[in-house]
């Protein structure tokens, strides 16, 4: 992964509500991290929290609100020059400081070598400490060309066991409707030619798509029915270092 290439991307400053195709992923990741992180911090020994792949540090305020020192780690410096550790998970030195809690959100799909990255997470985590991570399962390609994989809960469990972690919990984040809405919002409909028919058809499909996205995002979609599916947007995972 090239530092120069990564520096060209604008990273998320906040996980507040967003528009566009990201809004369902942002919503579920934000809710899960805010429910999970304070509970774990209350159970571990005092000390700093490192955010591996922190970008613009959207969860810094949450960590600091729990009276913990926030340490940002990223391959590139951010716009506020608040990254403390310049480096990536694939190259964490063996003698690195160990943390009782490591935060790693929406990062692992972008690392070139997933095994080296899990080894890096283990080097950062004190024995008995926790990793709080999210990683997409079903999500459009993004940050091209640095988008390398999607992981299931079983793939995460396999990697965790191979690198000295036990899985404390895995939660499938996002309803079927969230996944459908994300895919539809990412879809563009354009006329194939400049003919009136093609333009009218494209416009009609865009209107239909917009209506369906709004319906999927409303409480009306799941009223009176139970909707089950094997797809979901993201994994919310807590690991414990052996």
C-alpha positions in Angstrom: 0.0 0.0 0.0 1.5 3.3 -1.0 1.5 6.2 1.3 1.3 8.6 -1.6 -1.8 7.0 -3.0 -3.6 6.9 0.4 -2.9 10.6 1.0 -5.1 11.5 -2.0 -8.3 10.3 -0.2 -10.5 12.4 2.0 -11.4 10.5 5.2 -14.5 10.7 7.3 -14.3 13.4 10.0 -17.5 12.4 11.7 -19.9 9.4 11.9 -22.9 11.7 12.2 -25.8 11.0 9.8 -24.9 11.3 6.1 -26.6 11.4 2.8 -25.8 9.2 -0.2 -24.8 5.5 -0.3 -22.7 5.7 2.9 -25.5 6.6 5.2 -26.6 3.1 6.2 -23.0 1.9 6.8 -22.2 5.1 8.8 -25.4 4.7 10.8 -24.8 1.1 11.9 -21.1 1.4 12.5 -21.6 4.6 14.6 -24.3 3.0 16.7 -22.4 -0.2 17.3 -19.1 1.5 18.3 -20.8 3.9 20.6 -22.7 1.1 22.3 -19.6 -1.2 22.5 -16.6 0.9 23.3 -17.7 2.6 26.6 -18.8 -0.8 28.0 -15.4 -2.4 27.3 -13.4 0.6 28.5 -15.2 0.3 31.8 -13.9 -3.2 32.2 -10.2 -2.8 31.3 -7.3 -1.3 33.2 -6.7 2.4 32.8 -4.5 3.5 29.9 -4.5 5.0 26.4 -6.6 3.6 23.5 -5.0 3.4 20.1 -7.1 3.9 16.9 -5.4 1.9 14.2 -6.2 3.4 10.8 -7.6 6.5 12.5 -7.8 8.8 9.4 -9.5 12.0 10.6 -10.3 10.4 13.9 -14.1 10.4 14.0 -14.2 8.5 17.3 -11.5 10.5 19.2 -14.2 12.5 21.1 -15.9 9.3 22.2 -12.6 7.8 23.6 -11.7 11.0 25.3 -15.2 11.3 26.8 -14.4 8.1 28.7 -11.4 9.8 30.4 -8.9 7.8 28.2 -6.0 9.2 26.2 -6.5 8.8 22.5 -3.6 7.7 20.3 -4.1 7.9 16.6 -2.2 5.6 14.2 -2.3 5.9 10.4 0.0 5.5 7.4 -0.5 9.2 6.5 -0.8 12.4 8.5 -4.3 13.8 8.6 -5.5 17.3 7.9 -5.3 18.3 11.5 -1.8 16.8 12.0 -3.2 14.8 14.9 -1.9 11.4 14.0 0.5 10.3 16.8 1.9 7.1 15.2 2.7 7.1 11.5 2.6 3.5 10.4 0.4 0.7 9.2 -0.8 -2.6 10.6 1.3 -4.6 8.3 4.6 -3.2 9.7 4.0 -2.8 13.4 7.4 -3.3 15.1 7.6 -6.2 17.6 8.7 -3.9 20.4 5.7 -1.5 20.0 3.7 -0.4 23.1 0.9 -2.7 24.0 -2.6 -1.3 24.6 -5.5 -2.6 26.7 -7.9 -1.6 23.9 -7.3 -1.2 20.2 -9.9 0.4 17.9 -9.9 -0.5 14.2 -12.9 0.6 12.2 -13.4 0.1 8.4 -9.7 -0.6 7.8 -9.1 -4.3 7.2 -10.7 -4.2 3.7 -8.0 -1.8 2.7 -4.9 -3.7 3.9 -2.9 -5.6 1.2 -1.8 -8.4 3.5 -4.5 -9.4 5.9 -2.4 -11.9 7.9 0.4 -9.4 8.5 -2.2 -6.9 9.6 -3.8 -9.3 12.1 -0.3 -10.0 13.4 0.2 -6.2 13.7 -3.1 -6.0 15.7 -1.8 -8.7 18.1 1.5 -6.8 18.6 -0.5 -3.7 19.6 -2.8 -5.5 22.0 -1.7 -6.4 25.6 -2.5 -9.9 26.7 -6.0 -10.0 27.9 -6.7 -6.7 26.0 -9.4 -6.1 23.4 -9.7 -5.2 19.8 -12.9 -3.5 18.7 -13.2 -3.6 14.9 -15.6 -3.2 12.1 -15.2 -4.5 8.6 -17.7 -4.6 5.7 -19.3 -7.7 4.4 -21.4 -6.3 1.6 -20.5 -2.8 0.4 -19.7 -1.1 -2.9 -16.1 -0.9 -4.0 -14.5 2.3 -2.5 -11.1 3.9 -2.1 -10.0 2.3 -5.4 -7.5 0.7 -5.9 -7.0 0.1 -2.2 -10.1 -2.1 -1.7 -9.0 -5.7 -1.4 -11.6 -7.8 0.3 -14.8 -8.4 2.2 -14.9 -10.7 5.3 -17.6 -12.9 6.8 -17.7 -13.6 10.6 -16.1 -17.0 9.8 -13.2 -15.5 8.0 -12.6 -13.1 10.9 -12.8 -16.0 13.4 -10.2 -18.0 11.3 -7.8 -15.0 11.2 -8.3 -14.3 14.9 -7.5 -17.8 16.0 -4.4 -17.9 13.7 -3.0 -14.7 15.4 -3.6 -15.2 19.1 -7.1 -13.8 19.6 -10.3 -15.3 20.9 -13.6 -14.0 19.5 -15.6 -12.4 22.3 -18.6 -11.4 20.1 -19.5 -10.9 16.4 -22.6 -9.0 15.3 -24.0 -8.8 11.8 -24.7 -5.1 11.3 -27.4 -3.8 9.0 -30.8 -5.2 8.0 -31.5 -6.6 4.5 -33.3 -3.3 3.7 -30.1 -1.4 4.5 -28.1 -3.5 2.1 -30.6 -3.2 -0.7 -30.9 0.6 -0.1 -27.1 0.9 -0.2 -26.8 -1.0 -3.5 -29.6 0.9 -5.1 -28.2 4.3 -4.0 -24.9 3.3 -5.6 -26.6 2.5 -8.9 -26.8 5.1 -11.6 -29.2 5.0 -14.5 -28.3 6.9 -17.6 -29.9 6.9 -21.1 -28.0 4.7 -23.6 -28.6 7.3 -26.4 -29.9 10.9 -26.7 -33.2 9.6 -28.0 -36.4 10.8 -26.3 -37.4 7.3 -25.4 -34.1 6.4 -23.8 -34.1 9.6 -21.8 -37.7 9.2 -20.6 -37.0 5.6 -19.6 -33.9 6.5 -17.7 -35.7 9.3 -15.8 -38.6 6.9 -14.9 -36.1 4.3 -13.6 -34.3 7.0 -11.5 -37.6 8.1 -10.0 -38.6 4.5 -9.2 -35.1 3.9 -7.7 -35.4 7.0 -5.5 -38.9 6.0 -4.3 -37.7 2.4 -3.5 -34.7 3.7 -1.5 -36.9 5.9 0.5 -39.3 3.1 1.1 -36.6 0.7 2.2 -35.3 3.3 4.6 -38.7 3.8 6.2 -40.4 1.9 9.1 -43.2 1.0 6.6 -41.0 -1.5 4.8 -40.8 -4.0 7.7 -44.2 -3.3 9.2 -46.4 -6.5 9.4 -43.6 -8.7 7.9 -40.4 -10.4 9.0 -37.5 -9.9 6.5 -34.6 -12.4 6.8 -31.5 -12.6 4.7 -28.0 -14.0 4.7 -26.5 -10.7 3.6 -25.8 -7.7 5.8 -23.6 -4.6 5.6 -20.8 -5.0 8.1 -19.3 -7.0 11.0 -19.0 -5.6 14.5 -16.4 -7.7 16.3 -14.7 -7.8 19.7 -11.6 -9.8 20.0 -9.5 -10.7 23.1 -5.8 -11.2 23.0 -4.6 -14.5 24.6 
